[in-house]
Every structure is written in C-alpha cells, then in structure tokens.
Amino acid sequence: MNKKILIVDDEISIGLFLSKFLTKNGFEVSNAISGAAAMEILSQETFDLIICDYRLNDTDGREILIKVKDKHPSTIVIIITGYSDVKLAVELIKLGAYDYITKPLYPDKILAAIHTALESQKSLKEIVLQANAKDVAEYETDPVDFICGQSEASCELLKEIHLIAPTSYSIILTGKSGTGKECVAKAIHSNSLRKDKPFIAMDCGSLTKELAGSEFFGHEKGAYTGALFTKIGHFEQANGGTLFLDEVGNLSYEIQAVLLRAVQERKVKRIGSTKEIDIDVRIIVATNENIALNINKGTFREDLFHRFNEYSIHLPSLKERGNDILIFAAKFLMVANLELNKKIKCFSEGVKTCFLNYSWPGNIRELKNVVRRLALLTDGNEIQVDVLPLELSNYTGREEKHKNGIEAINPSKALKNAAKEAEYDAILNALIKVNFNKTKAAQILNIDRKTLYNKMKGLKLNEAFKTEDR
C-alpha cells in the first residue's frame, strides 16, 4: 500500500509541483492551501507524513505541528520555509518535527528526506516492538543498559536520542533523580559517530575544589604534595569521545570558570605542566536541579549553561511511562537472576498490579533495587505479592487485593522481609566498601567473622557475588 502524504502550502504552484513529483514516485498525495483546510482533511483521514510550509495565510507551521502531534502522534511532519533560522529549527524539532528544510526546494533533497523519515519511523517501531516482545529468557542473551518502551513518553525519548546522537551538539539531560540520565547519555554516545571512542562518566556531586582540577585535567608527577605519579584527567581520557558530567549543578562557581575555559578553547593543561593539549570531546551533562534558578541566584554561570545547552532532553519519570514499568522490571529481573544464580521467570499478576499503581518516587533506580530484593526473597519461579516491601504492598490497599483475589499481606511476614532487606543492604554496603574483605566488613558491622559468614550464607551473598573467603 502506498504511503499517504499531505502537502500544506498556500502557494498553489509549490503544492502542485510537490504533488505531481511525489505521485510519480509512488506516493498517494493530498493538498491543502491553508491550516484550516489541512485540519479538516486530518479530521477525516490519517497520513504517514505531512509536508507543511511554515508561513501560511491563516496560521503557521508551528501551530499545525502541535495540533498534528496532539491528534496523530505517529504522523511524521516536515516543515519547509524560505527563512533559515537555527533557533526556530531546534524549537520545531523539540515540538516533534522530523526535519526543517529551507527553500529553494530541490526534488531529490525532498525525496531523500521523505524516504529517510519513513525508514526512521519504521526502524523506531521495530526497535520498540523488539524490546517489548522480550521476556526474561530473551533478555538473558541481550543485557543492554538502555531499555526501550512502548509508551508515548518513551517513544519520544527514543526519537530524540536518534535525532541528536549523530550531531556534535552538547546536551543537557534534565529529570528527577533515578530517571536513567547516564543510560540515556550512553545511548546517545552509542548511536553517535564517536561510538568507537571512549565514554567517560564523572560524578560532579562528589568533587571538591581541591580535587576538581586534577580530575578534569590531570596533573604531572610532583605538581603538588602527594602527586606521586602523572595522572591523565577525564578530558584527555574522553578525547575523541564523550564526557558525561553528572550532577553538574553541584559544581562550585570557581570550578565552573575553569571548566568554561576548557570547553571554549578546547584545550586543557595538566596541573604542573605548561603544555596545552588539544581535545575533541562531546559533552553531555545531567542535572535534577533547575539550573535557570541557580543562574538567577548567582550560583551557576550563564555562559557555561549556554555552552552546555545546545540541545536539552527532559527524561520522563517512571510513573509517566505507564506499562513500560513492566518492561523495565523484566530487564532488572534478568540482571538479578544472573547475580543470584536463579531462574525466576516472571511476576505474579498481583505484583504487576502493585508495580503499575505505585508512584515510584525513586524512579527507575528504585524499581531496579526493588526487583533485586524481590529476587533475593523468592525461591520459586514466580515473584509473589507476599515478598513485596511495605511501601508497595500497602499501596493498593487490602480491599483491592481481596477484590482481585490476591491474598492479603501477612504483617509479621512483611516485617520480617523488611528486616531481611535492611540486613542485606547493610552487609552488601560494608562488603563493597572494603572490596569484599570479610574480616574488615565484620569489623565495620561490629560482628564477628563467623556471624558475618553465616548471615551471608543465609542471604545467598556468597553465591550472588562470588566473594572470596578472606
């Protein structure tokens, strides 16, 4: 079946030219000479793609774009205009336009843009369908970091990733804590021309003023007391690739000034060296703060913000992704199975209901931790409601559970599970802190080594993380 295209242009000659050309190339074409006419046509039928002039007699392409995306979110929109404006192009793309083409119109260029857009839409749908079709067993052979979803929010996020990835733009990722900003940064890098070069992630929240220069730019041996060897900074490590700066809003004003110079001049100098090193780094930064407010407060440099903000992507919260919660949960269950050497196949319907109704204030990070704990507490092939943590098990209410035929939570059992989870977290954190040295971990926990060993055995931590007997 031929793809359907709607051309919206008040210049009749251009509309006829495009209509004849695209019809010859196998498309089914309709024309509208005004915004009102276009919306009337769209109220009666749908199109695969719309080519719309930006300036119309009764409206503009921006308004048409917004209305189309509201009523027909899967329809591709390409805007054409006689006025080249980069800011306008970026705004339209953020609103959902696939492309922005300036006049004069060249037939081959238009045709190439249409084919690319339709192929991109097809690829996007295939990616989403493939991700959604997977169960836990299939995920075991494909442990990817970034998970697609089928919700409108997830599809828009994926579209933005594929749009911006091939460019060299610096990007600001915004969103609540735990929404997966580093995973998105990695996905952008993996789909960019820099994918074969390093991806270096840096947590700005833990940086002190004293350490920042060394971490960003490195230092020479003997540059200061304690500099016992030459260190390569993160800018050099990421050269040719991508540098991801997490929690960038936490940087001090002094560090921002030094960082601005490196970003502007694309040169760095190790502490203790006079030699400048050329760098070619794409920068992606992430924040859960409102940087605009920080600029007004005088705690964040406006010039640095604009250097970073060549493009911005807002990550939706987990709750905004609807049924995608279950897709994420399936992936995290796969990871937990590998960690714990288990073969849990699925979640019960009651657990799925709780997952979908819970507010998930900690977003994807919270879901991942919850699934990990549930896997620890489950011995069979299916995760049941009775092992849910209290914050989830109480969320749907006892009446709803009885209504759905789900057995109410036993309070004493739930409390026991909560205590077990807390103990698991305390022991695991202690082990990580001392690189899984059991003797040192026991000292931190103020218990003897034998007690620690027995608790680890009971919690299956030896199996999960294959800790050495030391």
C-alpha positions in Angstrom: 0.0 0.0 0.0 1.4 3.4 -1.0 2.4 5.8 1.8 0.0 8.8 2.2 1.4 12.3 2.2 -0.4 15.6 2.9 1.1 18.8 1.5 0.1 22.1 3.3 1.2 25.2 1.4 -0.7 28.4 0.4 1.5 28.8 -2.7 -0.5 26.7 -5.1 2.3 26.3 -7.6 4.6 24.7 -5.0 1.8 22.4 -3.8 1.1 21.2 -7.4 4.8 20.8 -8.1 5.3 18.6 -5.0 2.1 16.7 -5.6 3.0 15.7 -9.2 6.6 14.8 -8.3 5.7 12.7 -5.3 2.8 11.0 -7.1 5.3 9.9 -9.8 7.4 8.5 -7.1 4.7 6.2 -5.8 3.1 8.2 -3.0 -0.6 8.9 -2.5 -0.8 12.7 -2.2 -3.4 15.2 -0.9 -3.1 19.0 -0.9 -4.4 21.8 1.5 -3.9 25.5 0.8 -4.5 26.6 4.4 -4.2 25.4 8.0 -7.9 25.2 8.4 -8.2 23.1 5.2 -5.4 20.8 6.5 -7.1 20.2 9.9 -10.4 19.5 8.1 -8.7 16.8 6.0 -6.9 15.4 9.0 -10.3 15.1 10.9 -11.4 12.6 8.2 -8.3 10.6 7.4 -4.7 9.9 8.6 -1.4 10.4 6.8 2.0 8.8 7.1 3.7 12.1 6.5 2.9 15.8 6.3 4.9 18.5 4.4 3.9 21.9 5.8 5.1 25.4 4.9 6.0 27.4 8.0 4.2 30.6 6.9 0.6 30.2 6.0 -2.1 32.8 5.5 -4.2 31.7 8.4 -1.7 30.2 10.8 1.9 28.9 10.9 3.7 25.5 10.7 4.3 25.5 14.5 0.6 25.5 15.3 -0.1 22.9 12.7 2.7 20.7 14.1 1.3 21.0 17.7 -2.2 20.1 16.6 -1.0 17.2 14.4 1.2 15.7 17.2 -1.7 16.0 19.6 -4.2 14.1 17.5 -1.8 12.0 15.3 1.4 11.5 17.3 2.8 8.9 14.9 2.5 11.1 11.8 5.8 12.5 10.5 5.9 16.3 10.0 8.5 18.0 7.8 8.5 21.8 7.9 9.6 23.8 4.8 10.3 27.5 4.8 12.0 30.3 2.9 13.6 31.6 6.1 16.7 30.0 7.7 16.5 30.2 11.5 18.5 27.8 13.6 16.7 28.6 16.8 13.3 28.1 15.1 14.5 24.8 13.6 15.6 23.5 17.1 12.3 24.6 18.6 10.3 22.8 15.9 12.3 19.6 16.2 11.7 19.7 20.0 8.0 20.0 19.3 8.1 16.9 17.2 9.0 17.9 13.7 11.2 15.3 11.9 13.0 17.8 9.7 13.2 21.5 8.8 14.0 22.2 5.1 14.8 25.7 3.7 13.8 26.8 0.2 14.6 26.6 -2.7 13.2 23.1 -2.7 15.2 20.5 -4.7 13.2 17.4 -5.7 16.0 14.9 -4.9 16.5 16.5 -1.5 12.8 16.4 -0.6 12.5 12.8 -1.8 15.6 11.7 0.2 14.2 13.4 3.3 10.9 11.6 2.9 12.5 8.2 2.5 14.8 8.8 5.4 11.9 9.9 7.6 9.7 6.9 6.7 12.6 4.5 7.2 13.4 6.1 10.6 9.8 5.7 11.7 9.9 2.0 10.6 13.2 1.5 12.5 11.8 3.2 15.6 8.7 0.9 15.6 10.9 -2.2 15.1 13.2 -1.2 18.0 10.2 -0.7 20.3 8.4 -3.9 19.2 11.6 -6.0 19.6 12.2 -4.6 23.1 8.6 -5.2 24.2 8.5 -8.7 22.7 11.2 -9.9 25.0 10.6 -12.0 28.1 13.1 -12.7 30.8 14.7 -15.6 29.0 15.4 -13.5 25.9 16.9 -10.7 27.9 19.5 -13.1 29.2 21.2 -13.0 25.9 20.8 -9.3 25.5 21.8 -7.4 28.7 21.7 -3.9 27.3 21.8 -0.8 29.5 19.2 1.2 27.7 15.7 -0.3 27.5 13.1 0.8 25.1 9.4 1.2 26.0 6.1 1.5 24.1 4.6 4.5 25.9 4.4 7.8 24.2 6.9 9.3 26.6 9.4 6.5 25.9 9.0 6.7 22.1 9.5 10.5 22.2 12.7 10.0 24.3 14.0 7.4 21.8 13.2 9.6 18.9 15.1 12.5 20.5 18.1 10.2 21.1 18.2 9.1 17.5 17.8 12.7 16.3 20.6 14.3 18.4 23.0 11.4 18.6 24.7 11.8 15.1 25.4 15.5 15.8 28.2 17.1 17.8 25.8 19.1 20.0 26.5 19.5 23.7 23.4 18.2 25.6 21.8 18.9 29.0 19.8 16.0 30.3 17.2 17.0 32.9 14.8 15.0 35.0 14.2 13.7 38.5 16.8 11.6 40.3 16.8 8.0 39.2 15.3 8.5 35.7 18.3 7.0 33.9 20.2 10.0 32.7 23.5 8.1 32.5 21.9 5.3 30.5 20.5 7.9 28.0 23.9 9.5 27.7 25.4 6.1 26.9 22.7 5.5 24.3 23.4 8.9 22.7 27.1 8.0 22.6 26.5 4.5 21.2 24.5 5.9 18.3 26.9 8.7 17.5 29.9 8.9 15.2 32.1 8.8 18.4 30.8 5.3 19.4 34.2 3.7 18.9 35.8 6.3 21.2 35.7 6.4 25.0 32.6 7.3 27.0 33.8 8.7 30.4 31.3 9.4 33.2 32.2 11.8 36.0 30.2 12.5 39.2 30.4 16.2 39.8 28.5 15.9 43.1 31.4 14.3 44.9 34.1 16.8 43.6 35.9 19.1 46.0 37.5 22.3 44.8 40.9 20.8 45.5 40.3 17.6 43.5 38.4 19.2 40.6 41.4 20.4 38.6 43.2 17.1 38.8 40.1 15.1 38.0 39.1 17.3 35.0 42.6 18.0 33.6 45.1 15.6 35.3 48.4 16.5 36.9 52.1 15.9 36.4 54.2 14.0 38.8 55.4 16.3 41.6 52.9 19.0 40.7 51.9 19.2 44.4 52.4 17.4 47.6 51.0 13.9 47.2 51.3 13.9 43.4 53.4 10.8 43.2 52.7 10.0 39.6 51.4 11.6 36.4 47.6 11.4 36.1 45.5 11.8 33.0 42.3 13.8 33.5 38.9 12.9 32.3 39.0 15.4 29.4 42.1 13.6 28.0 40.6 10.2 28.7 37.5 11.1 26.7 39.4 12.7 23.8 37.6 11.8 20.6 34.6 10.5 22.5 32.0 11.7 25.0 32.4 13.2 28.5 29.4 12.8 30.7 29.2 15.1 33.7 26.5 14.0 36.2 25.0 16.4 38.8 26.7 19.4 37.1 24.7 21.8 39.2 26.8 20.9 42.2 30.0 22.4 40.7 31.3 25.4 42.6 31.4 28.7 40.9 35.3 28.6 40.8 35.3 25.2 39.1 32.8 26.4 36.6 35.1 29.2 35.5 38.0 26.8 34.8 35.7 24.4 33.1 34.3 27.1 30.8 37.8 28.0 29.5 38.4 24.3 28.6 35.1 24.0 26.8 35.5 27.2 24.9 39.1 26.8 23.8 39.1 23.0 23.5 42.4 22.9 25.2 43.5 21.6 28.6 46.6 21.8 30.6 47.6 19.3 33.3 48.4 20.8 36.7 52.1 21.4 36.9 52.6 21.4 33.1 53.0 24.3 30.7 51.9 22.2 27.7 48.4 22.7 26.3 46.7 19.6 24.9 44.1 19.8 22.2 40.9 18.0 23.0 37.9 16.9 20.9 35.2 16.0 23.3 31.4 15.9 23.1 30.0 17.0 26.5 26.7 15.7 27.9 25.7 17.0 31.3 22.9 15.9 33.7 21.1 17.6 36.5 18.0 17.2 38.6 18.1 20.8 39.6 16.6 23.8 37.9 19.8 25.5 36.5 17.9 28.6 35.4 17.1 29.2 39.1 20.7 28.7 40.0 21.7 31.3 37.4 19.3 33.8 39.0 20.8 33.0 42.4 24.3 33.6 41.0 25.5 30.0 41.8 25.7 28.9 38.2 27.4 30.7 35.3 25.0 31.6 32.5 27.8 31.5 29.9 28.7 27.9 30.9 25.0 26.9 30.8 24.7 28.2 27.2 27.8 26.2 26.2 26.2 23.1 27.5 22.7 23.8 26.3 23.0 23.4 22.6 20.2 20.8 23.0 18.3 19.6 26.0 16.3 16.4 26.7 13.9 16.0 29.6 13.6 12.5 30.9 10.1 11.4 32.0 9.5 10.0 35.4 8.9 6.2 35.6 5.2 6.8 36.5 4.8 8.8 33.2 5.9 5.7 31.3 2.8 3.6 32.2 3.0 -0.1 31.3 6.7 0.4 30.4 7.3 -0.2 34.1 6.8 -4.0 33.4 9.4 -3.9 30.6 12.0 -2.3 32.9 11.1 -4.8 35.6 11.6 -7.7 33.3 15.1 -6.5 32.4 16.0 -6.0 36.0 14.8 -9.4 36.9 17.1 -10.8 34.3 20.1 -9.0 35.9 19.0 -10.2 39.4 18.8 -13.8 38.1 22.4 -13.6 36.8 23.6 -12.1 40.1 21.8 -14.6 42.3 22.1 -17.6 40.0 18.4 -18.0 39.9 15.8 -18.8 37.2 12.8 -16.7 38.2 10.5 -16.5 35.2 8.0 -13.7 36.0 6.0 -11.6 38.4 2.5 -12.6 39.6 -0.4 -10.6 38.4 -0.7 -9.1 41.9 2.9 -7.9 41.8 2.3 -6.4 38.4 -0.8 -4.5 39.7 1.2 -3.1 42.6 4.0 -2.1 40.2 1.6 -0.2 38.0 -0.2 1.5 40.8 2.8 2.6 42.9 4.1 6.1 42.5 7.8 5.2 42.2 9.3 8.4 43.7 12.8 6.9 43.2 12.0 6.2 39.5 14.0 3.6 37.6 16.7 3.3 40.3 14.1 2.4 42.9 12.4 -0.1 40.6 15.8 -1.8 40.0 16.5 -2.0 43.7 13.0 -3.4 44.5 13.2 -6.1 41.8 16.7 -7.1 43.0 15.4 -7.5 46.6 12.3 -9.4 45.4 14.5 -11.8 43.5 16.6 -12.4 46.6 13.5 -13.3 48.7 11.9 -15.6 46.0 12.7 -19.3 45.9 10.2 -20.3 43.2 9.7 -19.4 39.5 7.3 -16.5 40.2 7.6 -13.4 42.4 4.6 -13.2 44.6 2.9 -10.3 46.5 3.9 -11.6 49.9 7.6 -10.6 49.4 6.8 -7.0 48.3 8.3 -4.3 50.5 5.9 -2.5 52.8 5.8 0.7 50.7 4.5 -1.3 47.7 2.3 -3.9 49.5 0.4 -1.2 51.3 -0.1 0.9 48.2 -3.0 -0.8 46.6 -4.9 -1.4 49.9 -6.1 -4.6 51.3 -9.6 -4.3 49.9 -8.4 -4.1 46.3 -6.2 -7.2 46.9 -9.2 -9.2 48.2 -11.3 -7.9 45.2 -8.7 -9.2 42.8 -8.4 -12.5 44.5 -5.0 -11.7 46.0 -4.2 -12.9 49.5 -3.7 -10.0 51.9 -0.2 -9.5 53.2 0.7 -11.1 56.5 2.0 -8.1 58.6 4.5 -10.2 60.5 5.9 -11.8 57.3 6.1 -8.4 55.7 8.1 -7.0 58.7 10.4 -10.0 58.6 11.1 -9.4 54.9 11.7 -5.7 55.5 14.3 -6.6 58.2 15.9 -9.1 55.9 16.2 -6.5 53.1 17.7 -4.0 55.5 20.3 -6.6 56.7 21.1 -7.5 53.1 21.7 -3.8 52.2 23.9 -3.2 55.3 26.1 -6.2 54.7 26.4 -5.6 51.0 27.4 -1.9 51.5 30.0 -2.9 54.0 31.5 -5.5 51.7 31.6 -3.1 48.8 33.4 -0.5 51.0 36.2 -3.0 51.8 36.4 -4.7 48.4 34.6 -7.8 49.8 37.2 -8.4 52.5 35.0 -10.3 55.1 37.3 -9.6 58.1 37.2 -5.9 57.5 33.4 -6.0 56.7 32.8 -7.8 60.0 34.7 -5.0 61.9 32.6 -2.3 60.2 29.4 -4.2 61.1 30.6 -4.8 64.7 30.0 -8.6 64.4 32.5 -11.5 64.4 33.6 -13.1 61.1 31.7 -16.3 61.7 28.4 -14.5 62.2 29.0 -12.5 59.1 29.8 -15.7 57.1 26.5 -17.3 58.4 24.4 -14.2 57.5 26.0 -14.0 54.0 25.2 -17.7 53.5 21.6 -17.2 54.6 21.2 -14.2 52.3 23.0 -16.1 49.4 25.5 -13.2 49.2 28.4 -15.7 48.6 26.6 -17.1 45.6 25.4 -13.8 44.3 28.7 -12.0 44.3 31.2 -14.9 44.4 33.1 -13.2 47.3 36.5 -14.6 48.2 37.0 -16.3 51.5 39.2 -13.7 53.1 
